[in-house]
Every structure is written in C-alpha cells, then in structure tokens.
Amino acid sequence: MDKGGIIKPIWLPLIVAIIVVPTVVAAVFGGPGLAIIVALVLLIAVVALAARSRPKEPIETAQQPDGTHRVLLALTAPVEDAASAEEVVRAAEARGHRPTQILALAPTRPHFLDRWASDVGEAQAEARRQLDVTVANLRREHLDARSEVGDSDVVLAIEDALREFPADEVVLATGSQEDDPEGAAAARDLAERLPIRFEHVVAGPARYRR
C-alpha cells in the first residue's frame, strides 16, 4: 500500500493469493462453510489494514473562534490514579490566564469478533466507563470536562473531533508501551502529524511526556 492507504497494483496478486489460497485449503479440508468463513475473515483483515494505512499529512484542526484554551483529552487507558490525573492537569494547564475547556474522548475499541458481528455495545460501555473514571478524577483536581465516545481508531477519533472542537492542544493518555502498544503507536503518529501542541501521558506508575 502507498502512503495514502491506496493498494498499489503490484500488491494485488499477493492480496488475491492471501485470500484465495487459504480459502481453497479450507474448502478442501472443511467444506464450503469453512471456506466462506475463512474468506470473510481474510477480506475483513485486508480492508481493516487498508483503512488503517493513513497518509502522514498534518491533521486539520478547526479554527479558534476566541481566546479560550481548548484541550482535547483522548484516552486509550483511563486516568484512574491521582498521579496520572495531576499529570493530565499539568499538561492541560492554560499558558497564561485564559478560560479552559476540555473535551475528553475515548475510542470504542471492540474485539475483532465483536466488530465482525457489529456488536459494539460492550465496547461503547467500556469507553464510557473510562471517560467517567477519568472525568471524576479530573474533577478532584478542580478540572472539569465534557466527554464523548469516538471512533474505534483513536487517531481517527481525534481527527474527527478536531474538525468540530477547535482545540489548541491535544493530550493523549495511554497505558505503557507493553500494556498498550496501540496507544503508544498512536502517540508517535500524533507527535508527527499534529500542527498544535501535543502531550503524551502514560497513565500509571511509569509516565512520560513530549
């Protein structure tokens, strides 16, 4: 795939082989039913890979209408402990004496089979739980926020939110590299592509920031 997420012609024979060969094998040993399941799973995997191949272009942000300090706080892990909440507060503090608005955003992250079955209710409930825990801890630090559940891909969720919420700073709270590799990868991507201030907070004992 190229940088824009478009499948190059040179990759098409390989992709076809990746889908066809296991499907034929499944048909031979397991019958048509198994072949259909294998083909669908492989097709969904290819489509998901193509969708996640994003261009490395700057992320567009809505224009600031006034002097308010707006922070988009995205979560791949809840801010559950006081130390992490203090780190988020420090990262979100306005530079200068300006009013602050915070939008807390958590992606819906269904398991693969849940996504395949279009059953994302449990994932949405977990995202809402993360938001409720985080907002409650921020309020203890005298920082209020409204919350929203977004796309299953945290970077896409942030892109969508920034089209409507004119933030001048993004804070991403993730788990550790070992516990949350997707969050760590999103932090690297955002650090390269965001044209506004970006902070990465690792929720838990081991924390770092940009």
For each residue, the residues with C-beta under 8 A, 3 or more apart:
1: 5 6 7 8 11 49 50 53
2: 5 6 8
3: 53 55 56
4: 53 55
5: 1 2 50 51 52 53 54 55
6: 1 2
7: 1 11 12 15 50
8: 1 2 11 12
9: 12
10: 13
11: 1 7 8 14 15
12: 7 8 9 15 16
13: 10 16 17
14: 11 17 18
15: 7 11 12 18 19 46
16: 12 13 19 20
17: 13 14 20 21
18: 14 15 21 22 42 46
19: 15 16 22 23 39 42 43 46
20: 16 17 23 24
21: 17 18 24 25
22: 18 19 25 26 38 42
23: 19 20 26 27 35 38 39 42
24: 20 21 27 28 35
25: 21 22 28 29
26: 22 23 29 30 34 35 37 38 39
27: 23 24 30 31 32 34 35
28: 24 25
29: 25 26 34
30: 26 27 33 34 35
31: 27 34 35
32: 27 35 36
33: 30 36 37
34: 26 27 29 30 31 37 38
35: 23 24 26 27 30 31 32 38 39
36: 32 33 39 40
37: 26 33 34 40 41
38: 22 23 26 34 35 41 42
39: 19 23 26 35 36 42 43
40: 36 37 43 44 116
41: 37 38 44 45 116
42: 18 19 22 23 38 39 45 46
43: 19 39 40 46 47
44: 40 41 47 48 116
45: 41 42 48 49
46: 15 18 19 42 43 49 50
47: 43 44 50 51
48: 44 45 51 52
49: 1 45 46 52 53
50: 1 5 7 46 47 53
51: 5 47 48
52: 5 48 49 153
53: 1 3 4 5 49 50
54: 5 155 156 189
55: 3 4 5
56: 3 189 192 193
57: 193
58: 193 194 195
59: 158 159 162 190 193 194 195
60: 159 162 163
61: 162 163 166 167 195 196
62: 162 163 164 165 166 167
63: 166
64: 67 68 70 166 168
65: 166
66:
67: 64 98
68: 64 98 99 100 101
69: 94 95 98 99 100 101 168 169
70: 64 100 101 102 103 165 166 167 168 169
71: 92 100 101 102 103 167 168 169 170 171
72: 102 103 105 158 161 162 165 167 169 170 171
73: 88 92 102 103 104 105 134 145 170 171 173
74: 104 105 106 107 150 154 157 158 161 170 171 172 173
75: 78 79 104 105 106 107 130 131 134 172 173 174
76: 106 107 109 154 172 173 174 175 180 182 183 186
77: 130 173 174 175 179 180 183 203 204
78: 75 129 130 131 133 134 173 203
79: 75 84 85 88 133 134 137 138 173 201 203
80: 84 133 134 137 203
81: 84 85 137 203 204
82: 85 86 137 140
83: 86 87 205 207
84: 79 80 81 87 88 137 173 201 202 203 204 207
85: 79 81 82 88 89 134 137 138 140 141
86: 82 83 89 90 141
87: 83 84 90 91 201 207 209
88: 73 79 84 85 91 92 134 138 141 143 171 173 201
89: 85 86 92 93 138 141 143
90: 86 87 93
91: 87 88 169 171 199 201 209
92: 71 73 88 89 100 102 143 169 171 199
93: 89 90 100
94: 69 97 98 99 100
95: 69 98
96:
97: 94
98: 67 68 69 94 95
99: 68 69 94
100: 68 69 70 71 92 93 94 143
101: 68 69 70 71
102: 70 71 72 73 92 138 143 144 145 146
103: 70 71 72 73 145 146 147 148 161 165 167
104: 73 74 75 131 134 135 138 145 146 147 148
105: 72 73 74 75 131 147 148 149 150 157 158 161
106: 74 75 76 127 128 130 131 134 147 148 149 150
107: 74 75 76 127 149 150 151 152 153 154 157
108: 120 123 124 127 149 150 151 152
109: 76 123 126 127 152
110: 114 115 119 120 122 123 152
111: 114 115 123
112: 115 116
113: 116 117
114: 110 111 117 119 120 122 123
115: 110 111 112 118 120 152
116: 40 41 44 112 113
117: 113 114
118: 115
119: 110 114 122
120: 108 110 114 115 123 124 152
121: 124 125
122: 110 114 119 125 126
123: 108 109 110 111 114 120 126 127 152
124: 108 120 121 127 128 149
125: 121 122 128 129
126: 109 122 123 129 130
127: 106 107 108 109 123 124 130 131 149
128: 106 124 125 131 132 147 149
129: 78 125 126 132 133
130: 75 77 78 106 126 127 133 134
131: 75 78 104 105 106 127 128 134 135 147 148 149
132: 128 129 135 136 147
133: 78 79 80 129 130 136 137
134: 73 75 78 79 80 85 88 104 106 130 131 137 138 145 147 173
135: 104 131 132 138 139 144 145 147
136: 132 133 139 140
137: 79 80 81 82 84 85 133 134 140 141
138: 79 85 88 89 102 104 134 135 141 143 144 145
139: 135 136 142 143 144
140: 82 85 136 137
141: 85 86 88 89 137 138
142: 139
143: 88 89 92 100 102 138 139
144: 102 135 138 139
145: 73 102 103 104 134 135 138
146: 102 103 104
147: 103 104 105 106 128 131 132 134 135
148: 103 104 105 106 131 161
149: 105 106 107 108 124 127 128 131
150: 74 105 106 107 108 154 156 157 158 160 161
151: 107 108 154 156 157 160
152: 107 108 109 110 115 120 123 156 157
153: 52 107 156 157
154: 74 76 107 150 151 157 158 172 182 183 186
155: 54 158 159 186 189 190
156: 54 150 151 152 153 159 160
157: 74 105 107 150 151 152 153 154 160 161
158: 59 72 74 105 150 154 155 161 162 170 172 190
159: 59 60 155 156 162 163
160: 150 151 156 157 163 164
161: 72 74 103 105 148 150 157 158 164 165 167
162: 59 60 61 62 72 158 159 165 166 167 170
163: 60 61 62 159 160
164: 62 160 161
165: 62 70 72 103 161 162
166: 61 62 63 64 65 70 162
167: 61 62 70 71 72 103 161 162 170 196
168: 64 69 70 71 196 197
169: 69 70 71 72 91 92 196 197 198 199
170: 71 72 73 74 158 162 167 190 194 196 197 198 199
171: 71 72 73 74 88 91 92 198 199 200 201
172: 74 75 76 154 158 183 186 187 190 198 199 200 201
173: 73 74 75 76 77 78 79 84 88 134 201 202 203
174: 75 76 77 180 183 184 186 187 200 201 202 203
175: 76 77 179 180 183 202 203 204
176: 179 180 184 202 204 206
177: 180 181 184
178: 181
179: 77 175 176 204
180: 76 77 174 175 176 177 183 184
181: 177 178 184 185
182: 76 154 185 186
183: 76 77 154 172 174 175 180 186 187
184: 174 176 177 180 181 187 188
185: 181 182 188 189
186: 76 154 155 172 174 182 183 189 190
187: 172 174 183 184 190 191 200 210
188: 184 185 191 192
189: 54 56 155 185 186 192 193
190: 59 155 158 170 172 186 187 193 194 198 200
191: 187 188 194 198 200 210
192: 56 188 189
193: 56 57 58 59 189 190
194: 58 59 170 190 191 197 198
195: 58 59 61
196: 61 167 168 169 170
197: 168 169 170 194
198: 169 170 171 172 190 191 194 210
199: 91 92 169 170 171 172 209 210
200: 171 172 174 187 190 191 208 209 210
201: 79 84 87 88 91 171 172 173 174 207 209
202: 84 173 174 175 176 206 207 208
203: 77 78 79 80 81 84 173 174 175 207
204: 77 81 84 175 176 179 207
205: 83
206: 176 202
207: 83 84 87 201 202 203 204
208: 200 202
209: 87 91 199 200 201
210: 187 191 198 199 200
